[in-house]
């Protein structure tokens, strides 16, 4: 509909690559990253590079975007002439951003649909990327909402996490808790279940074998899908990210769009350095 002007609002833990975020003019809800000296706004007042450098020697925690920040984002969207908003949030089981955004959106004259992706990182960010592509193709707000919800339900994310200590320290351990104290050098691959809770989809000894298993899980998720997008993100492990990306590209020439990026500071608080995350978005 010509009368609809649709904005996309996304929380910073959705890890939409910076170039995509800018090109689609997405509004950002920054999570709060808290070091002892001050509170930083994820991807705004602290970059991934600076965060991971400090994480090596300092402890950090996180908090959901403040209500003020969400309200300000909605007000800027309205002032820019938008009438409708698709808000993309990471799993409601891992963050209060989804509930807070729903609550505050009810008080705005904008028409807002908030998506609980039941995922995290690029697994969530794919919903925003897809919404932007549908908007660019001229689809209506109602059609975009329906299609994003449909595809989000069949989007998968896999994380290679070198150490569980950050998840344990941050209380975001979910169904991975049973792995505490497991055998030395066991590397978990974590995903999100249908309720959006972390769980160990695989436990492998050693990094090389773990990456091999990660690639196999991605292969299974892609299957024989004819229309699929894939993204690889890292937490200060760019060489490993490129290695994984190259292997996936060689194995899956049918993938329509490839994305690469970094893992947000707010997510890195709970996963630590060395993380590799792969998102698989199956369109049909």
C-alpha positions in Angstrom: 0.0 0.0 0.0 1.3 3.4 -1.0 0.1 5.0 2.3 2.4 2.7 4.3 5.9 3.8 5.1 7.6 0.9 6.9 10.6 1.2 9.2 12.7 -1.6 10.6 13.8 -1.5 14.2 16.3 -4.1 15.4 18.1 -4.8 18.7 21.8 -4.8 18.6 22.2 -8.4 19.6 20.7 -9.4 16.2 24.1 -8.8 14.6 22.9 -7.4 11.3 26.2 -6.6 9.4 26.9 -2.9 9.6 26.8 -2.4 5.9 23.4 -4.0 5.7 22.1 -2.0 8.7 23.2 1.2 7.1 22.0 0.4 3.5 18.5 -0.5 4.8 18.4 2.5 7.2 17.5 0.3 10.1 16.9 1.9 13.5 18.9 0.3 16.3 17.9 -0.5 19.9 21.3 -0.8 21.6 21.8 -3.3 24.5 23.7 -2.0 27.4 27.2 -3.4 28.1 28.4 -2.7 31.6 32.0 -2.5 32.7 33.0 -1.3 36.1 33.8 2.3 34.9 30.5 2.9 33.0 27.6 1.7 31.0 28.2 1.5 27.2 25.6 1.3 24.4 26.2 -1.8 22.3 27.7 -0.9 18.8 27.2 2.9 19.5 29.6 3.9 22.3 31.6 0.6 22.3 32.8 -1.3 19.3 33.3 -5.1 19.1 37.1 -4.5 18.8 37.2 -2.4 21.9 34.9 -4.7 23.8 36.8 -7.9 23.2 40.1 -6.1 24.0 38.7 -5.1 27.4 37.0 -8.4 28.0 40.4 -10.1 28.2 41.1 -8.4 31.5 37.8 -7.1 32.8 34.4 -8.5 33.6 31.3 -7.2 31.8 27.6 -7.7 32.2 24.6 -6.7 30.0 21.2 -5.2 30.3 18.3 -4.7 27.9 17.9 -1.4 26.1 16.5 1.2 28.4 12.8 2.1 27.9 14.0 5.7 27.1 16.2 4.4 24.2 13.3 2.4 22.7 10.9 5.3 23.0 13.4 7.7 21.4 13.9 5.3 18.5 10.2 5.1 17.9 9.9 8.9 18.1 12.6 9.3 15.6 10.9 6.8 13.3 7.6 8.7 13.6 9.3 12.1 13.0 10.9 10.7 9.8 7.4 10.1 8.4 7.1 6.4 8.9 3.7 4.9 9.7 4.5 1.3 10.4 7.4 -0.5 12.2 8.6 -4.1 12.2 10.7 -4.5 15.3 13.1 -7.5 15.4 14.2 -8.8 18.8 16.3 -11.7 20.0 14.7 -14.5 21.9 12.3 -13.4 24.6 13.7 -16.3 26.7 17.2 -14.7 26.6 16.3 -11.0 26.9 13.6 -8.6 28.1 13.8 -6.5 24.9 10.9 -8.2 23.2 8.5 -7.6 26.1 9.7 -4.0 26.7 9.3 -3.1 23.0 5.8 -4.6 22.9 4.8 -2.6 26.0 6.2 0.7 24.8 5.0 0.3 21.2 1.4 0.1 22.5 1.7 3.8 23.4 2.8 5.1 20.0 0.6 6.1 17.1 2.7 3.9 14.9 1.5 0.5 13.8 4.1 -1.8 15.3 4.6 -5.5 15.0 7.3 -7.0 17.3 8.9 -10.2 16.2 10.2 -12.6 18.9 12.7 -14.5 16.7 13.4 -17.2 19.3 17.0 -16.9 18.2 20.0 -14.7 18.8 22.8 -13.1 16.8 22.6 -13.4 13.1 19.8 -16.0 13.5 17.7 -13.1 14.7 19.3 -10.6 12.3 18.2 -12.5 9.3 14.6 -11.5 10.1 15.5 -7.9 9.8 17.5 -8.5 6.6 14.6 -10.3 5.1 12.1 -7.7 6.1 14.2 -5.0 4.4 14.3 -7.1 1.2 10.6 -7.5 1.2 10.1 -3.8 1.8 12.4 -2.9 -1.1 10.3 -5.2 -3.3 7.2 -3.2 -2.5 5.3 -5.7 -0.3 2.6 -4.5 2.2 3.2 -4.3 5.9 0.8 -7.2 6.5 2.5 -9.4 3.9 6.0 -8.6 5.3 4.9 -9.5 8.8 3.4 -12.8 7.7 6.4 -13.7 5.6 9.0 -12.7 8.2 7.2 -14.7 10.9 7.0 -17.8 8.5 10.7 -17.7 7.5 11.9 -16.9 11.0 10.4 -20.1 12.3 12.6 -22.1 9.8 15.9 -20.1 10.4 18.6 -21.9 12.3 21.7 -20.6 14.1 24.7 -22.5 15.3 27.5 -21.2 17.6 30.9 -22.7 18.2 31.8 -21.5 21.7 35.4 -22.2 22.8 34.6 -21.9 26.5 31.4 -22.2 28.6 32.7 -20.0 31.3 31.1 -16.8 30.0 27.7 -18.3 29.5 27.9 -19.7 33.1 29.1 -16.4 34.5 26.3 -14.4 32.8 23.5 -16.8 33.7 22.6 -17.3 30.1 23.4 -21.0 30.2 19.9 -22.3 29.4 19.9 -26.1 28.7 23.7 -26.0 28.4 24.1 -26.2 32.2 24.5 -29.9 32.2 27.8 -29.5 30.3 29.5 -27.8 33.2 32.5 -29.7 34.3 32.6 -31.9 31.2 35.8 -33.5 29.9 38.8 -31.3 29.1 38.8 -29.8 25.6 35.2 -30.6 24.8 33.9 -27.8 22.6 30.1 -27.3 22.4 28.1 -26.2 19.5 25.1 -24.3 20.8 21.8 -23.6 19.1 18.4 -22.2 20.1 15.5 -24.6 20.6 11.9 -23.7 19.4 11.3 -21.8 22.6 14.5 -19.7 22.0 16.6 -21.3 24.8 20.2 -22.2 24.4 20.9 -25.9 24.1 24.0 -28.0 23.1 23.3 -29.5 19.7 26.7 -31.1 19.6 29.7 -31.8 21.9 33.0 -32.5 20.2 36.5 -32.8 21.4 39.0 -30.3 19.9 38.5 -27.2 17.7 39.2 -28.9 14.4 36.6 -31.7 14.9 34.2 -29.1 16.3 34.4 -26.9 13.2 33.9 -30.1 11.0 30.8 -30.8 13.0 29.6 -27.2 12.7 29.9 -27.5 8.9 28.0 -30.7 8.9 25.1 -29.1 10.9 25.0 -26.3 8.5 24.9 -28.7 5.6 22.0 -30.5 7.2 20.1 -27.2 7.8 20.5 -26.2 4.2 19.5 -29.6 2.9 18.0 -29.5 -0.6 16.6 -26.0 -0.1 16.4 -24.0 -3.4 16.3 -20.6 -1.8 18.6 -20.1 1.2 20.8 -17.4 2.7 23.8 -18.0 5.0 25.8 -15.7 7.3 29.0 -16.3 9.3 29.9 -14.0 12.2 32.8 -14.1 14.6 34.0 -12.8 18.0 37.5 -11.7 17.2 38.3 -14.8 15.2 38.3 -13.3 11.6 40.7 -16.0 10.2 38.5 -18.8 11.4 35.4 -17.0 10.2 36.9 -16.7 6.7 37.9 -20.3 6.7 34.4 -21.4 7.6 32.9 -19.1 5.1 35.2 -20.4 2.3 34.3 -24.0 3.0 30.6 -23.3 3.1 30.7 -21.3 -0.2 32.6 -24.2 -1.9 30.0 -26.7 -0.6 26.9 -24.7 -1.4 27.1 -22.7 -4.6 23.3 -22.5 -4.7 23.1 -20.1 -1.7 21.6 -16.8 -2.8 23.2 -14.4 -0.4 26.2 -14.7 1.8 26.8 -12.4 4.8 29.8 -11.9 7.1 30.1 -9.8 10.2 31.1 -9.6 13.9 29.4 -10.7 17.1 28.0 -7.8 19.1 29.6 -6.8 22.4 26.4 -7.6 24.3 26.3 -11.1 22.9 30.1 -11.5 23.4 29.6 -10.8 27.1 27.9 -14.2 27.3 30.0 -16.2 24.7 33.5 -14.8 25.0 36.2 -14.5 22.3 36.7 -17.0 19.6 33.1 -17.5 18.8 31.9 -18.5 15.3 28.2 -18.2 14.6 26.5 -19.5 11.4 23.0 -18.5 10.5 20.9 -20.4 7.9 17.8 -18.8 6.5 15.7 -21.2 4.4 13.2 -19.2 2.4 11.3 -22.2 0.9 
